[in-house]
Amino acid sequence: MIRSELVQKIADENPHLYHRDVERIVSTIFEEIINAMARGDRVELRGFGAFSVKQRDARVGRNPRTGESVQVEEKHVPFFKTGKLLRDRLNGKA
């Protein structure tokens, strides 16, 4: 599902809300998750999962085309851990 499909589904299920308001709500939720992660905070959505930021240390990598050693800088990457309810539903237990 892409963002526009999510907005359309929510708008269809809530005819009392304007489409533009649903778009604004979805955008606000995503922006708040992004802002929290940019600050290094963890975002937990009960039953769904938790978003966090992990730090990857600097290392020596390889250029796959030439095989040459390349210095890879330290970086922060997003990480998602599924919640129990989501895991159970995906595995047909709920």
N, C-alpha and C positions, 0 to 999 in steps of 0.2 A: 504494500500500500504506500502510495506517495502522499505528500502533504495535501495536495489539492483533493485527492480522494477522501482523506480524513476530514477535511473541511466540509466536503459535500455530504458525507455520511452523517456528520453531526448536524448539519443544516437540515437534512431530510428528516432526521429523527426529532428535531425540535423546530416545528414550523413557526413557532411564535418568535424565533430569533431571526434577525436579518442575516443574510449571507455574509455581508461585510463585517458584522459584529462577530460572527463565528470565526472568520479569518483573523480578526484582531485578537480574539481569545487564544486561538491556537498559536499565533505568532508570539504573543506575550508569554505563554507557557514555555515555548522553545527558547525564547530570549532569556528568561529567568534561569532555565537549566544551564544555558551556555554561560551566562554571567557568573553563576555560582561555581561552575567548574573552572572558569578562568581565574577565580579567586582561590582555587584549590579546595573548595568545599565539596562535600559528598552530597549527592541528591538521591534520596530514596523514595520510591513510589511503591508503597506496600502492596504486595501481591504481584507486582510486575517486575521490579528489580531495582538495582542501585547503580547510578553512574558515579564514577570517581576518576581521578587523574593519577596516573602512575608515571614515575620518573624513570627514564631509561638512561643509564650512564653512557658516557662517551666510550667509544670502542674503535677498534681497527676493523674495517669491513673490506670487502673486495668488490671491485668493479666487475660485474658479470661478463661484460663484453671483452675486456682486456686482461682480466685476472690481476690487475694492478691493485696494491693496497691503498685504501682510502681512509682518511680519518673521519669518523662519523661523530658529530657533536652530540652532547647531552641534549635530551629533549623530553618533553612531557606529552603523553599520549592519553586519549580517553579510553576508559575501560568500563565495560558493562557486565554486571553479574546478575543473572536472572534470579527472580524471587521463587520461593517454593511453589506458590500457586501457578505461576506461569510454567515452571518446569513440569509440574504434575499434569497440567492440561496438555502440554506438548507430548507427553508420554502416555496419554490416554487414561490417566488415573482419576481425573475429575470430570 
